Amino acid sequence: MSHFDLHTQLDKDTIFLHDLDICQVRLVDDQRFPWLMLVPRIHAAVEFTDLNEANSIQVMREIRQVSQILEHWAQPDKINIAMLGNLVPQLHIHIVARKTNDSAWPGPVWGVPGTVRYKANDRMQAIRTLKSSFTW
């Protein structure tokens, strides 16, 4: 794996969970939406097309695996997956469990004001539960 530095905004807004083959898995610190983020540990990757073919295939596998973990944890009505990068240039993939009654439905969660950070006990429980899912 090449040199990897996490963008300061991603570090501020997320909590480390696990390292996969290519991506770091992080919990977005907003309790309103069960939301995981994958950050490929590839130096200077901004766009998905910056990954070589083998890495892009592996990242897609990791998106699928993490989506399944999120589905099991959150029991959503829909999973949203996106690679926006309009505000943070480092390549990162949002995987968000959506409920038809969440505060942003049916619109996107990006930029919805009113972030609700996890309370300490809720954060620890979410981290414990999610980390135990990474057994493969």
TORKE-470144 format. One record per residue: residue in one letter; x negated, y, z of N, C-alpha, C in turn. Coordinates in Angstrom, 2 decimals, padded with zeros to 5 digits, m for minus. Layout:
+---------+---------+---------+---------+---------+----------+---------+---------+---------+---------+
| residuo |  n.east | n.north |    n.up | ca.east | ca.north |   ca.up |  c.east | c.north |    c.up |
+---------+---------+---------+---------+---------+----------+---------+---------+---------+---------+
|       a |       X |       Y |       Z |       X |        Y |       Z |       X |       Y |       Z |
...
+---------+---------+---------+---------+---------+----------+---------+---------+---------+---------+
END
This chain:
+---------+---------+---------+---------+---------+----------+---------+---------+---------+---------+
| residuo |  n.east | n.north |    n.up | ca.east | ca.north |   ca.up |  c.east | c.north |    c.up |
+---------+---------+---------+---------+---------+----------+---------+---------+---------+---------+
|       m | m000.85 | m001.17 |  000.00 |  000.00 |   000.00 |  000.00 | m000.90 |  001.24 |  000.00 |
|       s | m000.52 |  002.23 | m000.79 | m001.31 |   003.45 | m000.88 | m001.07 |  004.34 |  000.35 |
|       h | m001.84 |  005.41 |  000.44 | m001.69 |   006.37 |  001.53 | m000.26 |  006.90 |  001.54 |
|       f |  000.33 |  007.00 |  002.73 |  001.73 |   007.41 |  002.86 |  001.88 |  008.42 |  003.99 |
|       d |  002.46 |  009.56 |  003.69 |  002.81 |   010.55 |  004.70 |  004.30 |  010.81 |  004.58 |
|       l |  005.00 |  010.75 |  005.69 |  006.43 |   011.02 |  005.71 |  006.65 |  012.53 |  005.71 |
|       h |  007.52 |  012.99 |  004.83 |  007.87 |   014.41 |  004.78 |  008.38 |  014.86 |  006.15 |
|       t |  008.00 |  016.04 |  006.58 |  008.36 |   016.52 |  007.92 |  009.87 |  016.59 |  008.13 |
|       q |  010.64 |  016.93 |  007.13 |  012.10 |   017.00 |  007.28 |  012.70 |  015.61 |  007.50 |
|       l |  012.19 |  014.62 |  006.77 |  012.66 |   013.25 |  006.97 |  012.31 |  012.76 |  008.37 |
|       d |  011.12 |  013.12 |  008.82 |  010.69 |   012.73 |  010.17 |  011.59 |  013.38 |  011.22 |
|       k |  011.98 |  014.61 |  011.00 |  012.82 |   015.35 |  011.94 |  014.25 |  014.79 |  012.00 |
|       d |  014.78 |  014.36 |  010.86 |  016.19 |   013.98 |  010.75 |  016.46 |  012.49 |  010.92 |
|       t |  015.41 |  011.67 |  011.03 |  015.59 |   010.22 |  011.05 |  014.74 |  009.57 |  012.13 |
|       i |  015.07 |  008.30 |  012.40 |  014.38 |   007.52 |  013.42 |  013.85 |  006.25 |  012.76 |
|       f |  012.58 |  005.96 |  012.96 |  011.98 |   004.77 |  012.38 |  012.66 |  003.51 |  012.92 |
|       l |  012.94 |  002.56 |  012.00 |  013.49 |   001.26 |  012.40 |  012.56 |  000.10 |  012.06 |
|       h |  012.07 |  000.08 |  010.80 |  011.38 |  m001.13 |  010.34 |  010.63 | m000.83 |  009.04 |
|       d |  009.52 | m001.54 |  008.83 |  008.81 |  m001.49 |  007.55 |  009.14 | m002.75 |  006.76 |
|       l |  009.63 | m002.57 |  005.54 |  009.83 |  m003.66 |  004.60 |  008.59 | m003.73 |  003.71 |
|       d |  008.62 | m004.53 |  002.66 |  007.45 |  m004.66 |  001.78 |  007.04 | m003.33 |  001.17 |
|       i |  008.00 | m002.56 |  000.69 |  007.71 |  m001.28 |  000.04 |  008.20 | m000.11 |  000.87 |
|       c |  009.38 | m000.22 |  001.43 |  010.04 |   000.92 |  002.08 |  009.98 |  000.88 |  003.60 |
|       q |  009.97 |  002.07 |  004.14 |  010.21 |   002.25 |  005.56 |  011.72 |  002.45 |  005.73 |
|       v |  012.32 |  001.78 |  006.70 |  013.75 |   001.91 |  006.97 |  013.91 |  002.85 |  008.15 |
|       r |  014.79 |  003.86 |  007.98 |  015.00 |   004.86 |  009.02 |  016.49 |  005.07 |  009.23 |
|       l |  016.87 |  005.33 |  010.48 |  018.24 |   005.65 |  010.84 |  018.39 |  007.16 |  010.80 |
|       v |  019.37 |  007.65 |  010.03 |  019.63 |   009.08 |  010.00 |  020.32 |  009.45 |  011.32 |
|       d |  019.79 |  010.46 |  011.98 |  020.25 |   010.84 |  013.32 |  021.50 |  011.73 |  013.23 |
|       d |  022.58 |  011.11 |  012.76 |  023.89 |   011.77 |  012.69 |  024.95 |  010.72 |  012.95 |
|       q |  025.48 |  010.73 |  014.16 |  026.38 |   009.69 |  014.60 |  027.72 |  009.68 |  013.87 |
|       r |  028.03 |  010.72 |  013.12 |  029.30 |   010.76 |  012.39 |  029.36 |  009.72 |  011.29 |
|       f |  028.21 |  009.39 |  010.73 |  028.15 |   008.48 |  009.59 |  027.08 |  007.41 |  009.84 |
|       p |  027.43 |  006.12 |  009.81 |  026.39 |   005.09 |  009.85 |  025.55 |  005.21 |  008.57 |
|       w |  024.30 |  005.59 |  008.73 |  023.52 |   006.06 |  007.59 |  022.07 |  005.62 |  007.76 |
|       l |  021.60 |  004.82 |  006.82 |  020.21 |   004.41 |  006.81 |  019.51 |  005.05 |  005.61 |
|       m |  018.22 |  005.16 |  005.73 |  017.42 |   005.74 |  004.66 |  016.22 |  004.85 |  004.40 |
|       l |  015.93 |  004.63 |  003.14 |  014.71 |   003.92 |  002.74 |  013.74 |  004.94 |  002.17 |
|       v |  012.50 |  004.87 |  002.60 |  011.47 |   005.75 |  002.07 |  010.34 |  004.87 |  001.55 |
|       p |  010.19 |  004.79 |  000.21 |  009.08 |   004.00 | m000.32 |  007.74 |  004.56 |  000.17 |
|       r |  006.90 |  003.67 |  000.65 |  005.59 |   004.07 |  001.15 |  004.60 |  004.11 | m000.02 |
|       i |  004.94 |  004.94 | m001.00 |  004.13 |   005.10 | m002.21 |  003.71 |  006.57 | m002.28 |
|       h |  002.42 |  006.81 | m002.26 |  001.90 |   008.18 | m002.27 |  002.42 |  008.96 | m003.48 |
|       a |  002.91 |  010.15 | m003.22 |  003.33 |   011.13 | m004.23 |  004.55 |  010.69 | m005.04 |
|       a |  005.30 |  009.70 | m004.58 |  006.52 |   009.30 | m005.30 |  007.60 |  010.34 | m005.04 |
|       v |  008.11 |  010.91 | m006.12 |  009.17 |   011.91 | m006.06 |  010.43 |  011.36 | m006.72 |
|       e |  010.27 |  010.75 | m007.86 |  011.39 |   010.17 | m008.60 |  011.27 |  008.65 | m008.61 |
|       f |  012.39 |  007.98 | m008.77 |  012.39 |   006.52 | m008.86 |  011.47 |  006.06 | m009.99 |
|       t |  011.42 |  006.84 | m011.05 |  010.58 |   006.50 | m012.20 |  009.08 |  006.64 | m011.90 |
|       d |  008.72 |  007.20 | m010.74 |  007.31 |   007.25 | m010.34 |  006.81 |  005.89 | m009.85 |
|       l |  007.73 |  004.97 | m009.58 |  007.35 |   003.63 | m009.14 |  007.03 |  002.77 | m010.35 |
|       n |  006.05 |  001.89 | m010.20 |  005.80 |   000.96 | m011.29 |  006.93 | m000.06 | m011.33 |
|       e |  006.96 | m000.87 | m012.36 |  008.10 |  m001.80 | m012.54 |  008.25 | m002.76 | m011.37 |
|       a |  007.15 | m003.34 | m010.93 |  007.22 |  m004.30 | m009.82 |  007.75 | m003.63 | m008.55 |
|       n |  007.26 | m002.44 | m008.25 |  007.72 |  m001.73 | m007.05 |  009.19 | m001.33 | m007.18 |
|       s |  009.60 | m000.91 | m008.37 |  011.00 |  m000.50 | m008.53 |  011.95 | m001.70 | m008.35 |
|       i |  011.55 | m002.85 | m008.82 |  012.36 |  m004.06 | m008.63 |  012.43 | m004.41 | m007.15 |
|       q |  011.31 | m004.32 | m006.44 |  011.31 |  m004.63 | m005.01 |  012.13 | m003.61 | m004.23 |
|       v |  012.06 | m002.35 | m004.59 |  012.88 |  m001.34 | m003.90 |  014.36 | m001.63 | m004.10 |
|       m |  014.76 | m002.06 | m005.29 |  016.17 |  m002.42 | m005.50 |  016.57 | m003.60 | m004.61 |
|       r |  015.68 | m004.56 | m004.44 |  015.96 |  m005.68 | m003.53 |  016.14 | m005.17 | m002.10 |
|       e |  015.29 | m004.25 | m001.70 |  015.36 |  m003.71 | m000.35 |  016.62 | m002.89 | m000.15 |
|       i |  017.06 | m002.16 | m001.16 |  018.33 |  m001.43 | m001.09 |  019.46 | m002.43 | m000.84 |
|       r |  019.45 | m003.51 | m001.56 |  020.50 |  m004.53 | m001.41 |  020.48 | m005.14 | m000.01 |
|       q |  019.29 | m005.48 |  000.48 |  019.17 |  m006.08 |  001.82 |  019.65 | m005.12 |  002.90 |
|       v |  019.22 | m003.88 |  002.83 |  019.60 |  m002.91 |  003.85 |  021.08 | m002.57 |  003.75 |
|       s |  021.62 | m002.55 |  002.55 |  023.06 |  m002.33 |  002.39 |  023.85 | m003.43 |  003.08 |
|       q |  023.40 | m004.66 |  002.96 |  024.08 |  m005.78 |  003.63 |  024.01 | m005.65 |  005.15 |
|       i |  022.88 | m005.23 |  005.66 |  022.74 |  m005.00 |  007.11 |  023.70 | m003.90 |  007.56 |
|       l |  023.76 | m002.82 |  006.80 |  024.65 |  m001.71 |  007.14 |  026.11 | m002.14 |  007.07 |
|       e |  026.46 | m002.93 |  006.07 |  027.84 |  m003.43 |  005.97 |  028.20 | m004.27 |  007.19 |
|       h |  027.31 | m005.12 |  007.62 |  027.56 |  m005.97 |  008.78 |  027.70 | m005.12 |  010.05 |
|       w |  026.84 | m004.12 |  010.21 |  026.83 |  m003.28 |  011.40 |  028.04 | m002.35 |  011.48 |
|       a |  028.38 | m001.71 |  010.36 |  029.38 |  m000.64 |  010.39 |  030.76 | m001.04 |  009.87 |
|       q |  030.85 | m002.16 |  009.16 |  032.14 |  m002.60 |  008.61 |  032.83 | m001.47 |  007.83 |
|       p |  032.16 | m000.92 |  006.82 |  032.71 |   000.24 |  006.11 |  033.76 | m000.14 |  005.06 |
|       d |  034.45 |  000.88 |  004.59 |  035.34 |   000.73 |  003.46 |  034.56 |  000.83 |  002.15 |
|       k |  033.42 |  001.53 |  002.19 |  032.61 |   001.77 |  000.99 |  031.18 |  002.05 |  001.41 |
|       i |  030.23 |  001.61 |  000.60 |  028.82 |   001.96 |  000.80 |  028.43 |  002.95 | m000.30 |
|       n |  027.84 |  004.08 |  000.09 |  027.31 |   005.05 | m000.86 |  025.80 |  004.93 | m000.88 |
|       i |  025.22 |  004.87 | m002.07 |  023.77 |   004.80 | m002.25 |  023.37 |  005.93 | m003.19 |
|       a |  022.37 |  006.71 | m002.77 |  021.98 |   007.84 | m003.61 |  020.51 |  008.19 | m003.40 |
|       m |  019.91 |  008.73 | m004.47 |  018.56 |   009.27 | m004.44 |  018.65 |  010.69 | m004.95 |
|       l |  018.87 |  011.65 | m004.06 |  019.07 |   013.03 | m004.47 |  017.75 |  013.78 | m004.56 |
|       g |  017.14 |  014.04 | m003.43 |  015.84 |   014.71 | m003.41 |  015.87 |  016.17 | m003.81 |
|       n |  017.03 |  016.80 | m003.75 |  017.10 |   018.21 | m004.12 |  016.46 |  019.11 | m003.06 |
|       l |  016.53 |  018.74 | m001.80 |  015.97 |   019.55 | m000.72 |  014.64 |  019.00 | m000.23 |
|       v |  014.48 |  017.67 | m000.25 |  013.24 |   017.02 |  000.18 |  012.68 |  016.28 | m001.03 |
|       p |  011.53 |  016.70 | m001.54 |  011.04 |   016.10 | m002.78 |  010.54 |  014.66 | m002.66 |
|       q |  010.16 |  014.21 | m001.48 |  009.67 |   012.84 | m001.34 |  010.80 |  011.86 | m001.67 |
|       l |  010.48 |  010.86 | m002.48 |  011.48 |   009.85 | m002.84 |  012.03 |  009.19 | m001.60 |
|       h |  013.35 |  009.21 | m001.48 |  014.04 |   008.54 | m000.38 |  015.43 |  008.15 | m000.86 |
|       i |  015.93 |  007.07 | m000.30 |  017.21 |   006.51 | m000.74 |  018.16 |  006.50 |  000.44 |
|       h |  019.30 |  007.17 |  000.25 |  020.35 |   007.21 |  001.27 |  021.26 |  006.00 |  001.09 |
|       i |  021.57 |  005.32 |  002.18 |  022.55 |   004.23 |  002.17 |  023.51 |  004.56 |  003.31 |
|       v |  024.74 |  004.92 |  002.93 |  025.69 |   005.45 |  003.90 |  026.93 |  004.58 |  003.93 |
|       a |  027.32 |  004.15 |  005.13 |  028.56 |   003.39 |  005.32 |  029.70 |  004.39 |  005.49 |
|       r |  030.68 |  004.30 |  004.60 |  031.78 |   005.26 |  004.62 |  033.08 |  004.59 |  005.05 |
|       k |  033.87 |  005.37 |  005.77 |  035.23 |   004.97 |  006.15 |  036.18 |  005.98 |  005.53 |
|       t |  037.34 |  005.51 |  005.13 |  038.30 |   006.42 |  004.50 |  038.81 |  007.48 |  005.46 |
|       n |  038.55 |  007.30 |  006.75 |  038.97 |   008.31 |  007.72 |  037.80 |  009.12 |  008.29 |
|       d |  036.60 |  009.02 |  007.67 |  035.49 |   009.82 |  008.19 |  035.69 |  011.29 |  007.80 |
|       s |  034.97 |  012.17 |  008.46 |  035.20 |   013.61 |  008.31 |  034.84 |  014.17 |  006.94 |
|       a |  034.12 |  013.43 |  006.13 |  033.75 |   013.92 |  004.80 |  034.54 |  013.25 |  003.68 |
|       w |  035.27 |  012.19 |  003.99 |  035.97 |   011.41 |  002.96 |  036.97 |  012.28 |  002.20 |
|       p |  037.08 |  012.18 |  000.89 |  036.37 |   011.28 | m000.01 |  035.12 |  011.91 | m000.60 |
|       g |  034.77 |  013.09 | m000.13 |  033.59 |   013.78 | m000.65 |  032.30 |  013.17 | m000.14 |
|       p |  031.19 |  013.68 | m000.63 |  029.88 |   013.18 | m000.18 |  029.56 |  013.68 |  001.23 |
|       v |  028.66 |  012.97 |  001.92 |  028.26 |   013.37 |  003.27 |  027.16 |  014.43 |  003.25 |
|       w |  026.47 |  014.59 |  002.13 |  025.32 |   015.50 |  002.08 |  025.79 |  016.93 |  002.33 |
|       g |  025.16 |  017.57 |  003.26 |  025.42 |   018.97 |  003.50 |  026.68 |  019.28 |  004.30 |
|       v |  027.37 |  018.26 |  004.79 |  028.55 |   018.50 |  005.62 |  028.05 |  019.08 |  006.95 |
|       p |  028.49 |  020.28 |  007.31 |  027.99 |   020.89 |  008.55 |  028.48 |  020.15 |  009.79 |
|       g |  027.75 |  020.34 |  010.88 |  028.18 |   019.79 |  012.16 |  027.51 |  018.50 |  012.55 |
|       t |  026.25 |  018.33 |  012.20 |  025.51 |   017.11 |  012.57 |  025.72 |  016.80 |  014.05 |
|       v |  025.99 |  015.54 |  014.34 |  026.14 |   015.06 |  015.72 |  025.02 |  014.06 |  015.98 |
|       r |  023.99 |  014.52 |  016.64 |  022.86 |   013.63 |  016.95 |  023.33 |  012.53 |  017.90 |
|       y |  022.71 |  011.36 |  017.76 |  023.03 |   010.25 |  018.65 |  022.68 |  010.62 |  020.10 |
|       k |  023.55 |  010.29 |  021.02 |  023.23 |   010.39 |  022.45 |  022.21 |  009.28 |  022.72 |
|       a |  021.40 |  009.48 |  023.74 |  020.28 |   008.56 |  024.01 |  020.74 |  007.10 |  024.08 |
|       n |  021.78 |  006.81 |  024.83 |  022.24 |   005.42 |  024.96 |  022.74 |  004.87 |  023.64 |
|       d |  023.50 |  005.66 |  022.90 |  024.02 |   005.23 |  021.60 |  022.88 |  005.01 |  020.60 |
|       r |  021.87 |  005.89 |  020.65 |  020.72 |   005.75 |  019.77 |  019.98 |  004.45 |  020.05 |
|       m |  019.73 |  004.19 |  021.34 |  019.01 |   002.96 |  021.70 |  019.79 |  001.71 |  021.31 |
|       q |  021.11 |  001.74 |  021.48 |  021.94 |   000.59 |  021.10 |  021.90 |  000.38 |  019.58 |
|       a |  022.03 |  001.46 |  018.82 |  021.98 |   001.35 |  017.35 |  020.63 |  000.82 |  016.90 |
|       i |  019.57 |  001.35 |  017.46 |  018.22 |   000.90 |  017.09 |  018.04 | m000.58 |  017.43 |
|       r |  018.44 | m000.97 |  018.62 |  018.30 |  m002.37 |  019.04 |  019.07 | m003.30 |  018.11 |
|       t |  020.32 | m002.94 |  017.83 |  021.16 |  m003.79 |  016.98 |  020.58 | m003.87 |  015.57 |
|       l |  020.21 | m002.73 |  015.00 |  019.70 |  m002.73 |  013.63 |  018.35 | m003.44 |  013.54 |
|       k |  017.46 | m003.18 |  014.47 |  016.15 |  m003.85 |  014.43 |  016.29 | m005.36 |  014.50 |
|       s |  017.27 | m005.85 |  015.25 |  017.45 |  m007.30 |  015.37 |  017.93 | m007.91 |  014.05 |
|       s |  018.42 | m007.07 |  013.14 |  018.89 |  m007.56 |  011.83 |  017.75 | m007.84 |  010.87 |
|       f |  016.57 | m007.30 |  011.15 |  015.43 |  m007.47 |  010.24 |  014.64 | m008.71 |  010.62 |
|       t |  015.23 | m009.86 |  010.35 |  014.58 |  m011.13 |  010.71 |  014.01 | m011.83 |  009.50 |
|       w |  014.17 | m011.30 |  008.31 |  013.68 |  m011.95 |  007.11 |  012.35 | m011.38 |  006.72 |
+---------+---------+---------+---------+---------+----------+---------+---------+---------+---------+
END
